[in-house]
Amino acid sequence: MPQNMIAFPFEFAQENVPLAPLTRYRIGGPARLALSPRTLDEACAAYAWMMAQAGPRLVLGGGSNVLIDDQGFAGTVLITTRLEGIVALGEDRYRVESGVVLDRLVREVMLERNYDGVGSLAGIPGTVGGAIFMNAGTVNGSTCEWLDEVEVMTPSGRATIRVTPEIYGYRGQTFCPRGGLVLCGTFRFRPSFREERAVYDHYLQRRQEKQPQGDCCGSVFKNPPNDHAGRLIESCGLKGTRCGGAIISPMHANFIMNDRHATFDDVLQLIQLSKSAVRERHGVDLQEEVVIIRNGVVVDLA
Ligand SMILES: Cc1cc2nc3c(=O)[nH]c(=O)nc-3n(C[C@H](O)[C@H](O)[C@H](O)COP(=O)(O)OP(=O)(O)OC[C@H]3O[C@@H](n4cnc5c(N)ncnc54)[C@H](O)[C@@H]3O)c2cc1C
């Protein structure tokens, strides 16, 4: 090995990995080091090693809800997408690893067995781990509602946690802190009395009709209580506003699209513009749903 190369302890480690292709925004410079473990034990070892290193660290799933700096990530990124196991445990319970694509869970398990809840998860991009961490969902329900327990890895070690309604809420949960790693979740489904395939097709078609198609993160902001972020932004006249290669979708104001090779700053400026306009006009502080990562750290915008 040449002298200037550092020996990393894992064969699944890779240096200088471009992050843009791993995100739905198609934005983000290279990670200094990426770890893509293939088993849960490898993931635990990789996580423990990553946490012992100096510099920024990030857990990345399907990249469908992140906006990452073009400057790149001067640290370690643990990518979960090779953790792809689904094990049927019996009695409608399934142990699902974090890298499983959520839509695969919906199609291969929920639709196959005609389980209830398809309307809450249909069409959400990304992985099961990301969906658990974000408690992704729709007006019909959310991911954590279908969980019996989760296995997480944090700086305190590996733990199994029983999931009850007190530890999750709208687009969030308290059992896996920011920077922790969801390893897998045990889902408990129940048979449905209606045709869930029709529900799935219905909601996919609705997304086609009502949501802009292209490079984005879905909804940029969470909906404030009893209102819609899209409505508030639209009422400020911001639909169609452009900054460089990014645009506030003329179709849905809570979507900021990368339609012409947008930079991180292009998107960020539109996020900030939306926030300040809504605050000024309505006195409402919109909270980002998208996870913004600049200089290696998650940014909470004021
Ligand atoms: C077109 C489009 C439509 C969308 N529609 C919806 C919708 O209807 N409802 C909805 O809720 N969301 C929606 N989203 C947002 C997004 O798909 C969800 O938030 C999704 O669950 C994120 O999963 P991911 O694997 O892509 O996570 P990533 O984008 O990779 O990561 C998001 C956050 O989760 C963390 N994370 C990811 N995996 C893990 C893990 N295993 N352990 C710990 N932390 C982890 C990351 O560190 C980051 O903070 C949409 C996005 C797009 C692009």
The ligand as a Tripos MOL2 file, in Angstrom:
@<TRIPOS>MOLECULE
LIG
   53    58     1     0     0
SMALL
NO_CHARGES

@<TRIPOS>ATOM
      1 C1        -40.8800   12.7230   -4.3660 C.3       1 LIG1
      2 C2        -40.8210   12.5880   -2.8670 C.ar      1 LIG1
      3 C3        -42.0040   12.3580   -2.1610 C.ar      1 LIG1
      4 C4        -41.9530   12.2240   -0.7640 C.ar      1 LIG1
      5 N1        -43.1260   11.9880   -0.1020 N.ar      1 LIG1
      6 C5        -43.1140   11.8390    1.2460 C.ar      1 LIG1
      7 C6        -44.3200   11.5780    1.9640 C.ar      1 LIG1
      8 O1        -45.4090   11.4460    1.3990 O.2       1 LIG1
      9 N2        -44.2450   11.4550    3.3050 N.ar      1 LIG1
     10 C7        -43.0650   11.5820    3.9870 C.ar      1 LIG1
     11 O2        -43.0700   11.4430    5.2170 O.2       1 LIG1
     12 N3        -41.9080   11.8060    3.3290 N.ar      1 LIG1
     13 C8        -41.9040   11.9480    1.9890 C.ar      1 LIG1
     14 N4        -40.7330   12.2020    1.3260 N.ar      1 LIG1
     15 C9        -39.4930   12.3780    2.0960 C.3       1 LIG1
     16 C10       -38.6640   11.0840    2.2440 C.3       1 LIG1
     17 O3        -38.9670   10.1830    1.2110 O.3       1 LIG1
     18 C11       -38.8730   10.4020    3.5890 C.3       1 LIG1
     19 O4        -38.5120   11.2570    4.6500 O.3       1 LIG1
     20 C12       -38.0450    9.1170    3.6970 C.3       1 LIG1
     21 O5        -38.5520    8.3300    4.7390 O.3       1 LIG1
     22 C13       -36.5550    9.3310    3.9160 C.3       1 LIG1
     23 O6        -35.9080    8.0700    3.8260 O.3       1 LIG1
     24 P1        -34.4310    7.9470    3.2420 P.3       1 LIG1
     25 O7        -33.9950    6.5430    3.4070 O.co2     1 LIG1
     26 O8        -34.3660    8.4810    1.8620 O.co2     1 LIG1
     27 O9        -33.6490    8.8810    4.2560 O.3       1 LIG1
     28 P2        -32.4300    9.8700    3.9370 P.3       1 LIG1
     29 O10       -32.8910   10.9580    3.0370 O.co2     1 LIG1
     30 O11       -31.2390    9.1040    3.5330 O.co2     1 LIG1
     31 O12       -32.1730   10.4800    5.3950 O.3       1 LIG1
     32 C14       -33.1230   11.3350    5.9880 C.3       1 LIG1
     33 C15       -32.7600   11.4680    7.4730 C.3       1 LIG1
     34 O13       -32.9090   10.1980    8.0910 O.3       1 LIG1
     35 C16       -31.6620    9.7700    8.6510 C.3       1 LIG1
     36 N5        -31.5730    8.3250    8.4200 N.ar      1 LIG1
     37 C17       -31.7370    7.6430    7.2670 C.ar      1 LIG1
     38 N6        -31.6180    6.3210    7.4870 N.ar      1 LIG1
     39 C18       -31.3570    6.1700    8.8000 C.ar      1 LIG1
     40 C19       -31.1260    5.0510    9.6480 C.ar      1 LIG1
     41 N7        -31.1300    3.7890    9.1990 N.pl3     1 LIG1
     42 N8        -30.8860    5.2730   10.9640 N.ar      1 LIG1
     43 C20       -30.8560    6.5380   11.4700 C.ar      1 LIG1
     44 N9        -31.0610    7.6330   10.7160 N.ar      1 LIG1
     45 C21       -31.3280    7.4420    9.4070 C.ar      1 LIG1
     46 C22       -30.5810   10.5660    7.9390 C.3       1 LIG1
     47 O14       -29.4290   10.7320    8.7570 O.3       1 LIG1
     48 C23       -31.3010   11.8820    7.6960 C.3       1 LIG1
     49 O15       -31.2530   12.6560    8.8810 O.3       1 LIG1
     50 C24       -40.7260   12.3270   -0.0670 C.ar      1 LIG1
     51 C25       -39.5460   12.5440   -0.7930 C.ar      1 LIG1
     52 C26       -39.5820   12.6630   -2.1750 C.ar      1 LIG1
     53 C27       -38.3060   12.8580   -2.9430 C.3       1 LIG1
@<TRIPOS>BOND
     1     1     2 1
     2     2     3 ar
     3     2    52 ar
     4     3     4 ar
     5     4     5 ar
     6     4    50 ar
     7     5     6 ar
     8     6     7 ar
     9     6    13 1
    10     7     8 2
    11     7     9 ar
    12     9    10 ar
    13    10    11 2
    14    10    12 ar
    15    12    13 ar
    16    13    14 ar
    17    14    15 1
    18    14    50 ar
    19    15    16 1
    20    16    17 1
    21    16    18 1
    22    18    19 1
    23    18    20 1
    24    20    21 1
    25    20    22 1
    26    22    23 1
    27    23    24 1
    28    24    25 2
    29    24    26 1
    30    24    27 1
    31    27    28 1
    32    28    29 2
    33    28    30 1
    34    28    31 1
    35    31    32 1
    36    32    33 1
    37    33    34 1
    38    33    48 1
    39    34    35 1
    40    35    36 1
    41    35    46 1
    42    36    37 ar
    43    36    45 ar
    44    37    38 ar
    45    38    39 ar
    46    39    40 ar
    47    39    45 ar
    48    40    41 1
    49    40    42 ar
    50    42    43 ar
    51    43    44 ar
    52    44    45 ar
    53    46    47 1
    54    46    48 1
    55    48    49 1
    56    50    51 ar
    57    51    52 ar
    58    52    53 1
@<TRIPOS>SUBSTRUCTURE
     1 LIG1         1 GROUP 0 **** ****
